[in-house]
Amino acid sequence: MNIRNQILKKNLSYGLVFKAGAILVTYLTIPLLIKGLGVMDYGVWVTIFSIFGWIYYLDLGIGNGVKNNITTALVKKDFLSANQYINTAYISIFLIALLFLVVSGILIWTLNLSSILNAELDESTVKIIFLITLVSFFLNFILSLYKQLFYAIQKSAIVELSLFLTNLIIFLVFIALLKYSNLSLINVALIYGISNVSISLIFNYVFFKRQKELVLSPKYFNRTKTKDIMGIGFEFFIIQVCLVIILTTDNLIISYLLGPAEVTTYSNVLKLFQIFLVFSALILTPLWALYTEAFLNKDFEWIKSVLRRLNYVFVFAIAIVILTVIYAKEILYLWIGEDLYYSDLLIVLTGVFVLIRIYGDIYMYFLNGVGKIKLQMWLFIVGAVINIPLSVVFVSYFNLGSSGVILATCISLFGLSIAMPIQTYSVLKKNSFVREEIKSN
């Protein structure tokens, strides 16, 4: 069996187990939170958490840039360069995180946050929640670089294990807290923060303990490696900023225009369908580094065979998404246990959104792995520019409610699902032709 297929099979099999466990625990945690906090406060928490989730997208592309460069260095067994990339990335991300910490702290201190969230909460309480979440995200922003390191050495299953353990700890603490005390937004912020930071610390230690040739040391910081990381990394950064606007502003828009309670119903529907994106990422993530290695070794036939199989999987995904759309309300009631109203249009459009994402990602992971990202960068820029205005128009002028927000997201991403397959096959055709020309000469 091809060594890449063996690596992929191992990551997928173990990753599937850990991912399934993480999803199960997450889906069990959400009803607990809604029960403990109430629909309104849960909507506030989801909005706050998604706001700070923006931070992970704003690493100036260093995470993805370092992943590509470390994979290339390890393929060439250039451990000096690998160490330089790793340590340069950690120090660079620390400086970026410090800047975000200061700027965000000033904004939290000066803005009227309860008004922005449209929440009926004491402003001082909201500020405390924001500050707790800010500090935990600051620490985890730096420490979570371990995920890119495991991806680079083709150990994506270990990342899935870390996420499972994080979710499990959060779930168990919530159960204990609900049994012996009351749940508050401050408690929730502390539990999420401490759990994420603790697991990140442990898995950073595990990575460097196992990879004896790779070490954390400031002596390996190399300013010139910043240019290597930030070359393609800057384009990744632009894409990440656009993703923040397209994917993570929805909850804030809904909270501001429609109220936190609407965030809860929107979030529940999105979480139901997100399982497809999660499993899609589980399959595609190990391929990123494998695509890089295969492309460097000019094994284009293997790449094409993987893409064909992924298209078969996508056809299967279409059928399952349609079934989920049909039975979504029944599933949501059984899962959440609360008698909430879910719009038919919201459910259908969320299904469409998921299919657009999956199909585009099939090809995007290949293009990311080989560094061909300029076209998608421009398409993401266009999507980001139109996303928020479209959301406001659909909600405020067409009275589509939260359905208008997901419709705007679908429109913003649709171009990528058309352009990415075309570019992929263009890249493969061009490089296959060059390879044949070299062989014939």
LODREN-64177 format. One record per residue (C-alpha): residue in three letters; x, y, z. Coordinates in steps of 0.2 Angstrom, whole numbers, plus 2048, in hexadecimal, padded with zeros to 3 digits. Example, Ala and Ser with C-alpha at 12.3 -4.5 7.8 and 13.67 -1.06 7.14 Angstrom:
<atoms>
ALA83E7EA827/SER8447FB824/
</atoms>
This chain:
<atoms>
MET800800800/ASN8068127FC/ILE80E81980C/ARG80382980A/ASN7F481E80A/GLN7FA81581A/ILE7FD826822/LEU7EC82C81D/LYS7E381C822/LYS7EB81D833/ASN7E782F836/LEU7D582C830/SER7D181D83A/TYR7D882484B/GLY7D2835847/LEU7C182F843/VAL7C0827855/PHE7C683785D/LYS7BB842853/ALA7AC838856/GLY7AF839868/ALA7B284C867/ILE7A284F85E/LEU798844869/VAL79E84D879/THR79C85E870/TYR78A85A86C/LEU78685487D/THR78E864885/ILE78387087B/PRO77286A883/LEU77B86B894/LEU78087D890/ILE76F88388A/LYS76787B899/GLY7738828A5/LEU77489489E/GLY764896895/VAL76089A883/MET7658AC884/ASP7768AA88E/TYR77B89B883/GLY7788A6874/VAL7848B387C/TRP7918A6880/VAL7918A086E/THR7938B1867/ILE7A18B6873/PHE7AA8A586F/SER7A88A885D/ILE7AF8B985E/PHE7BF8B3866/GLY7C08A585A/TRP7C58B384D/ILE7D68B3856/TYR7DA8A284F/TYR7D88A883E/LEU7E38B7840/ASP7F48AF842/LEU7FA8B8832/GLY7FA8A782A/ILE8098A1834/GLY800890839/ASN7FD88B827/GLY80D892821/VAL81788982E/LYS80E87982B/ASN813879818/ASN82587E81B/ILE828871829/THR82086381E/THR82C868810/ALA83B86981C/LEU837858824/VAL835850812/LYS84785680F/LYS84D851821/ASP852863824/PHE850863836/LEU859874839/SER84C87D82E/ALA83E874836/ASN84487A847/GLN84688B841/TYR83488B839/ILE82D885849/ASN835891855/THR8338A084A/ALA82189C849/TYR81F89A85C/ILE8278AB85F/SER81E8B4851/ILE80D8AD857/PHE8118B3869/LEU8148C4863/ILE8048C5858/ALA7FA8BE867/LEU8028CB873/LEU7FC8D9867/PHE7EA8D1866/LEU7EA8D0879/VAL7EE8E287B/VAL7E28E886D/SER7D48DD873/GLY7D68E2885/ILE7D48F4880/LEU7C58F1876/ILE7BD8E7884/TRP7C08F5890/THR7B9902885/LEU7AB8FB87C/ASN7998F8882/LEU7998E587F/SER7888E1886/SER7808ED87A/ILE78A8E686B/LEU7848D5870/ASN7728DB872/ALA7738D1883/GLU76A8D5893/LEU7798D389E/ASP7838DE8AA/GLU7918E68A0/SER79E8E28AD/THR7998D08AC/VAL79B8D089A/LYS7AC8D889B/ILE7B28CB8A7/ILE7AC8BD89B/PHE7B58C588D/LEU7C58C7897/ILE7C68B589D/THR7C38AF88B/LEU7CF8BB884/VAL7DD8B588F/SER7DA8A388C/PHE7D98A6879/PHE7E98B087A/LEU7F28A1882/ASN7EA894877/PHE7EE89E867/ILE80089B86B/LEU7FF88A871/SER7F4883864/LEU802884857/TYR80587285C/LYS7F686D851/GLN800873841/LEU80F86A847/PHE806859849/TYR7FE85C838/ALA80F860830/ILE81684F836/GLN806846830/LYS7FF842841/SER7EE84B840/ALA7E683D84A/ILE7EF844859/VAL7E7855857/GLU7D684C857/LEU7DB844867/SER7DF85586F/LEU7CE85C86A/PHE7C584D870/LEU7CE84E881/THR7CA861882/ASN7B785F87F/LEU7B685088B/ILE7BE85A899/ILE7B2868896/PHE7A385D895/LEU7A88548A6/VAL7AB8648AF/PHE79A86B8A9/ILE79185B8AF/ALA79985D8C0/LEU7958708C1/LEU78386D8BD/LYS7828608CA/TYR78986A8D8/SER78787C8D3/ASN7808888C7/LEU78788C8B5/SER78C89D8B1/LEU7948A68A2/ILE7A38A98AC/ASN7A58978B1/VAL7A389289F/ALA7B089E899/LEU7BC8978A7/ILE7B98858A3/TYR7BB887890/GLY7CB891893/ILE7D488689F/SER7D0876896/ASN7D687C885/VAL7E688488C/SER7EA874897/ILE7E8868888/SER7F287387D/LEU801873889/ILE80086088B/PHE80185D878/ASN80E86A875/TYR819860881/VAL81484F879/PHE819856868/PHE82B85B86D/LYS82D84C878/ARG82A840869/GLN83384A85C/LYS84484A863/GLU84C853854/LEU840862856/VAL84286D865/LEU83B87D86C/SER84988A86E/PRO84B89C86B/LYS85C899863/TYR853892854/PHE84A8A2850/ASN84E8A883F/ARG8478B8838/THR84A8B2826/LYS83E8A4829/THR8308B082D/LYS8318B581B/ASP82F8A3816/ILE8208A0822/MET8188B181D/GLY81A8AF80B/ILE80C8A3808/GLY8078A681A/PHE8028B8816/GLU7F68B2809/PHE7EF8A5815/PHE7ED8B4822/ILE7E28BD815/ILE7D88AE813/GLN7D68AC825/VAL7D08BE828/CYS7C38BB81A/LEU7BE8AB823/VAL7BB8B5833/ILE7B08C082A/ILE7A68B3820/LEU7A58A582D/THR7A78AC83F/THR79E8BD83E/ASP78D8B483C/ASN7898B384F/LEU78D8C5852/ILE7838CB844/ILE7748C084A/SER7768C585C/TYR7778D8857/LEU7688D884B/LEU75D8CA852/GLY7628C7864/PRO76D8B986D/ALA75E8AD86D/GLU75F8AC85A/VAL7718A885B/THR76C898865/THR761891858/TYR76D89684A/SER77B88E853/ASN77287E856/VAL76E87C844/LEU77F88083F/LYS78687484C/LEU77B866845/PHE782868834/GLN79386C839/ILE79685983C/PHE798857829/LEU7A5865829/VAL7AE85D838/PHE7AF84C82F/SER7B485481F/ALA7C385D828/LEU7C784C830/ILE7C984581F/LEU7D1854816/THR7DD85A824/PRO7EA84B823/LEU7EA84D810/TRP7F285F811/ALA803859816/LEU80284A80B/TYR7FD8557FC/THR80D85F7FF/GLU8188507FF/ALA8108487F0/PHE8118587E6/LEU82385A7EA/ASN8268487E4/LYS81B84B7D5/ASP80F83D7D9/PHE8018457D0/GLU7F78347CD/TRP7F68327E0/ILE7EF8437E2/LYS7E28407D4/SER7DD8307DB/VAL7DA8387EC/LEU7CF8467E5/ARG7C58397DB/ARG7C182F7EB/LEU7BD8407F4/ASN7B08447E7/TYR7A78337EA/VAL7A78377FC/PHE79F8487F8/VAL7918407EF/PHE78D8357FE/ALA78E845809/ILE78184D7FE/ALA77583F802/ILE778840814/VAL776853815/ILE76585280C/LEU75F845819/THR765850827/VAL75C85F81F/ILE74C85481F/TYR74D84E831/ALA75685D838/LYS748863844/GLU74585284B/ILE75885084E/LEU759861856/TYR74B85E862/LEU75284D867/TRP763854869/ILE760865872/GLY75086087B/GLU74A87287A/ASP73A877870/LEU743884865/TYR73D88B854/TYR748886845/SER74488E834/ASP743882825/LEU74D88E81B/LEU75B88F828/ILE75C87C828/VAL75D87B815/LEU769889812/THR775882820/GLY775871816/VAL77987B806/PHE787884810/VAL78F874816/LEU78F86C804/ILE79787C7FD/ARG7A487B80A/ILE7A8869808/TYR7AA8697F5/GLY7B58797F5/ASP7C0871803/ILE7C38617FA/TYR7CD86B7ED/MET7D38797F9/TYR7DD86D804/PHE7E78687F5/LEU7EA8797EF/ASN7EF87F801/GLY7FB870802/VAL8048757F2/GLY8038887F6/LYS7F888D7E8/ILE7EC8987F1/LYS7EC8A97E8/LEU7DC8A67DF/GLN7D38A07EF/MET7DA8AF7F8/TRP7D18BB7EC/LEU7C18B17EC/PHE7C18B27FF/ILE7C48C57FE/VAL7B58C77F3/GLY7AA8BC7FF/ALA7B08C580E/VAL7AB8D6806/ILE79A8D1802/ASN7968C6811/ILE7918D281F/PRO7878DE813/LEU77E8CF80C/SER77A8C981D/VAL7738DA823/VAL7698DC813/PHE7618CA814/VAL75D8CC827/SER7578DE827/TYR74F8E1816/PHE74A8D0811/ASN7458CA823/LEU74D8B9820/GLY7538B9833/SER7628AE836/SER75F8A5826/GLY7658B581D/VAL7768B4826/ILE7798A2820/LEU7738A780E/ALA7808B580D/THR78D8A8813/CYS78889C805/ILE7898AA7F8/SER79A8AF7FE/LEU7A289E7FD/PHE7998987ED/GLY7A789E7E1/LEU7B48947EA/SER7AB8847E7/ILE7AB8877D4/ALA7BD88E7D3/MET7C68827DE/PRO7C38727D4/ILE7C787B7C3/GLN7D88827CB/THR7DC8717D2/TYR7DB8677C2/SER7E48757B9/VAL7F38747C5/LEU7F38617C3/LYS7F28617B0/LYS80086E7AF/ASN80C8657BB/SER8088547B3/PHE80C85B7A2/VAL81D8637A8/ARG8218527B0/GLU81E8497A0/GLU828855796/ILE8378537A2/LYS8368407A1/SER83584078E/ASN84484B78D/
</atoms>
